[in-house]
């Protein structure tokens, strides 16, 4: 192929991309959420949707497709037309599912294009009210007494499970996993002192916390949290410890780059609104905008990180 021909093809691709961006959107945009109404993911999307609708000039509709750790929603978007009108709001499970599910109906990397990162919900490290007094004491006890301490998990392969496993691995404490069918049961047993620690959201823990039956030692991150500025980042005492729940928007693979760039810019524009940030912060969500390329790199790094942890823990795909 001659240089002139290559230049013509590149020019045509740029022209088509510009045309796609100029025409987008030409109908309502649907944001598919892999969770039922009322949860954190749904709340975040429904906060952003009306503002994004006003900017795009077309309605942004929210469609809840809960089930199978996000697989149902992800499959629906992976098979949608790659034109930017069908988007997926996904979270941490997207980076975990490839390692714990033997046969996904899509390629979690190749089937999607990154659109925009939205932010994080910090998980809290909680202990019984009469338990360890601070993070350093808990770490020291785990290291000095391997196999003695336990941690609860509200769902296999979820953030509380893998976050507890990461804590166990980094301390070398060989902590005992105690699985539960839900966060409420785990929180109840934590308050009763039947388990040593639990990582979960403020929402899952607020019932026992308000009763003074548990103590929050820190946030499961390496950096301070805007949501809980008075709590110690556990990663300061345990380098490498990060177990926040993150959220981001994806599109079907093949969506024109100009459309992805516009969506990224407009979503970040909404996230930069101080009123939006304050509203979400009051609900435990910390806004964190980033360029689509940085979001892609973050997702790849998270997928590797959780995959490495799952392999070390010898957790089997189902």
C-alpha positions in Angstrom: 0.0 0.0 0.0 1.4 3.4 -1.0 1.9 6.2 1.4 -0.7 8.3 -0.5 -3.3 5.5 -0.1 -2.5 5.1 3.6 -3.0 8.8 4.1 -6.3 8.7 2.3 -7.5 5.9 4.5 -6.4 7.7 7.7 -8.2 10.8 6.5 -11.4 8.8 5.7 -11.3 7.2 9.2 -10.9 10.6 10.9 -13.7 12.0 8.7 -16.0 9.1 9.6 -15.1 9.5 13.3 -15.9 13.2 13.3 -19.2 12.6 11.5 -20.1 9.9 14.1 -19.4 12.3 17.0 -21.3 15.2 15.3 -24.3 13.0 14.8 -24.2 11.5 18.3 -26.6 11.1 19.9 -29.6 10.9 17.5 -31.8 9.0 19.9 -32.1 8.2 23.7 -29.0 6.8 25.4 -29.5 3.8 27.6 -27.3 3.2 30.7 -27.6 -0.4 31.8 -26.9 -1.0 35.5 -26.1 -4.6 36.7 -27.9 -4.0 40.0 -31.5 -3.5 41.3 -32.9 0.0 42.0 -31.9 1.7 45.2 -28.3 0.5 45.5 -25.2 2.5 45.2 -24.7 1.8 41.4 -28.3 2.7 40.7 -28.2 5.9 42.8 -25.0 7.1 41.1 -26.4 6.6 37.6 -29.7 8.2 38.4 -27.9 11.2 39.8 -25.9 11.7 36.7 -28.5 10.7 34.1 -30.7 13.9 34.1 -27.7 16.2 33.9 -26.1 14.2 31.1 -29.5 14.2 29.3 -29.5 18.0 29.4 -26.0 18.2 27.9 -26.5 15.6 25.1 -30.0 16.9 24.2 -31.5 13.4 24.3 -32.9 11.4 27.3 -30.4 9.2 29.2 -32.5 6.2 30.3 -31.5 3.9 33.2 -32.2 0.2 32.7 -31.6 -2.2 35.7 -30.4 -5.7 34.7 -29.4 -7.3 38.0 -28.1 -10.8 38.5 -25.1 -13.1 38.1 -22.5 -10.6 39.5 -23.1 -8.3 36.6 -22.9 -10.9 33.8 -26.5 -10.4 32.6 -26.1 -6.7 32.1 -22.6 -7.0 30.6 -23.7 -9.6 28.1 -26.6 -7.3 27.0 -24.3 -4.4 26.4 -21.5 -6.5 24.8 -24.1 -7.5 22.1 -25.5 -4.0 21.5 -24.8 -1.8 18.5 -21.4 -0.1 19.0 -22.8 3.4 18.4 -22.6 4.9 21.9 -26.4 4.7 22.5 -26.1 1.6 24.8 -23.7 1.9 27.7 -22.8 -0.2 30.8 -22.2 1.1 34.2 -20.1 -1.6 35.9 -18.1 -2.0 39.0 -15.3 -4.1 40.6 -16.9 -7.4 39.8 -16.0 -6.8 36.1 -12.3 -7.3 37.0 -13.0 -10.3 39.2 -15.5 -12.4 37.1 -13.0 -13.6 34.5 -11.1 -15.3 37.3 -14.0 -16.8 39.2 -16.4 -17.7 36.4 -15.3 -20.5 34.1 -17.3 -19.5 31.0 -18.3 -15.9 30.6 -20.5 -15.3 27.5 -18.2 -12.4 26.5 -14.5 -11.4 26.7 -14.4 -9.0 29.6 -11.6 -7.0 27.9 -12.1 -7.3 24.1 -15.9 -6.9 24.2 -15.9 -3.4 25.8 -14.4 0.0 25.2 -13.7 2.3 28.2 -15.9 5.4 28.4 -15.4 7.1 31.8 -14.4 6.3 35.4 -16.9 7.6 37.9 -15.4 7.0 41.4 -15.2 4.8 44.4 -17.1 3.7 47.5 -14.7 3.0 50.4 -15.1 -0.2 52.3 -14.7 0.0 56.1 -12.6 -2.3 58.3 -14.8 -3.1 61.3 -14.2 -5.1 64.4 -16.4 -5.9 67.5 -16.8 -3.0 69.9 -14.6 -4.8 72.4 -12.1 -6.0 69.8 -8.9 -4.5 68.5 -8.4 -0.8 69.2 -6.6 0.2 66.0 -5.3 -1.1 62.7 -1.7 -1.6 64.0 -3.0 -3.8 66.8 -5.1 -5.9 64.5 -2.2 -6.4 62.1 0.2 -7.3 64.9 -2.3 -9.9 66.3 -2.8 -11.5 62.9 1.0 -11.8 62.4 1.7 -13.1 65.9 -1.1 -15.6 65.9 -1.5 -17.2 62.4 -4.8 -19.0 62.0 -6.4 -17.5 65.1 -8.3 -14.5 63.6 -11.3 -14.7 61.2 -12.9 -12.5 58.7 -16.4 -12.5 57.4 -17.5 -12.5 53.7 -21.0 -11.4 52.6 -20.5 -13.0 49.1 -18.0 -15.3 47.6 -15.7 -13.4 45.2 -17.1 -10.1 46.4 -15.2 -7.1 47.8 -15.6 -8.2 51.5 -14.3 -11.7 50.7 -11.4 -10.7 48.5 -10.5 -7.7 50.7 -10.4 -10.0 53.7 -8.2 -12.4 51.8 -5.9 -9.6 50.7 -5.6 -8.5 54.4 -4.8 -12.1 55.4 -2.2 -12.5 52.7 -0.4 -9.2 53.3 -0.2 -9.8 57.1 0.7 -13.4 56.6 -1.8 -14.2 59.4 -3.6 -17.0 57.6 -7.0 -15.7 58.8 -10.0 -18.0 58.6 -12.7 -17.2 56.1 -16.3 -17.3 57.5 -18.8 -17.0 54.6 -22.3 -15.6 54.9 -25.2 -15.4 52.5 -25.5 -11.6 53.0 -24.0 -8.6 54.7 -26.7 -8.4 57.5 -25.8 -11.8 58.8 -22.1 -11.1 58.7 -22.6 -7.8 60.5 -24.7 -9.4 63.2 -22.0 -12.1 63.9 -19.3 -9.4 63.9 -21.2 -7.4 66.6 -21.6 -10.6 68.6 -17.8 -11.2 68.4 -18.1 -14.5 66.4 -15.7 -13.1 63.8 -12.7 -10.9 64.2 -13.2 -8.4 61.4 -15.3 -7.6 58.4 -14.8 -5.4 55.4 -18.0 -3.9 54.0 -19.8 -0.7 53.1 -21.2 1.8 55.6 -24.7 0.9 54.4 -24.2 -2.7 55.3 -22.7 -1.9 58.7 -24.7 1.1 59.8 -27.3 -0.9 61.8 -24.8 -2.4 64.2 -22.5 0.7 64.2 -25.4 2.9 65.3 -26.0 0.5 68.2 -22.4 0.9 69.3 -21.7 -2.8 68.8 -18.9 -2.5 66.3 -15.9 -0.2 65.9 -14.6 1.2 62.6 -10.8 1.0 62.5 -10.1 2.4 59.1 -10.9 2.6 55.4 -9.7 -0.1 53.0 -7.5 2.1 51.0 -3.9 3.4 50.8 -5.0 7.0 50.7 -7.3 9.1 52.9 -11.0 9.0 52.0 -13.1 12.1 51.4 -16.1 10.2 52.6 -14.5 9.2 56.0 -11.7 11.8 56.5 -11.3 10.9 60.2 -10.6 7.2 59.6 -7.1 5.8 59.0 -6.3 4.4 55.6 -5.4 0.8 56.3 -2.9 0.8 53.5 -0.7 3.2 55.5 0.0 0.4 58.0 -0.3 -2.4 55.5 1.3 -1.3 52.2 -0.5 -2.6 49.1 -3.8 -2.9 50.8 -6.6 -1.5 48.7 -10.2 -2.9 48.5 -12.5 -0.1 47.5 -15.5 -0.7 45.3 -15.1 1.3 42.1 -17.6 2.2 39.3 -17.2 3.1 35.7 -18.9 3.3 32.3 -18.2 1.1 29.3 -19.4 0.8 25.7 -19.5 -2.1 23.3 -16.2 -2.7 21.5 -16.1 -1.0 18.1 -17.8 2.2 19.3 -16.1 5.1 17.3 -13.3 6.8 19.3 -14.8 10.2 18.7 -18.1 9.1 20.3 -16.1 7.6 23.3 -14.1 10.9 23.6 -17.3 13.0 23.6 -19.0 10.7 26.2 -15.9 10.9 28.4 -15.8 14.7 28.2 -19.5 15.1 29.0 -19.6 12.6 31.8 -16.5 14.2 33.4 -18.2 17.6 32.9 -21.1 16.3 35.0 -18.8 14.8 37.6 -17.0 18.2 38.0 -20.2 19.9 39.1 -19.7 20.6 42.8 -23.3 20.0 43.5 -23.1 16.5 42.0 -19.9 15.7 43.9 -21.5 16.9 47.2 -24.7 14.9 46.6 -22.8 11.7 45.9 -20.4 12.3 48.7 -23.3 12.5 51.1 -24.3 9.0 50.0 -20.8 7.5 50.5 -19.6 7.9 46.9 -16.3 9.6 46.1 -16.2 11.1 42.6 -13.0 10.5 40.7 -13.0 11.5 37.0 -10.2 10.4 34.6 -9.5 10.3 30.9 -10.7 7.2 29.1 -7.1 5.9 28.5 -6.4 6.1 32.2 -9.7 4.3 32.9 -8.6 1.5 30.5 -5.2 1.2 32.2 -6.9 1.2 35.7 -9.3 -1.6 34.7 -6.4 -3.7 33.3 -4.4 -3.2 36.4 -7.4 -4.1 38.7 -8.0 -7.2 36.6 -4.4 -8.3 37.0 -4.3 -7.5 40.7 -7.4 -9.4 41.6 -6.4 -12.3 39.3 -3.1 -12.6 41.1 -4.8 -12.6 44.5 -7.3 -15.3 43.4 -4.5 -17.5 42.1 -2.5 -17.1 45.3 -5.6 -18.0 47.4 -6.3 -21.0 45.1 -9.9 -19.9 44.5 -11.5 -22.0 41.8 -13.6 -20.8 38.9 -17.2 -22.1 39.0 
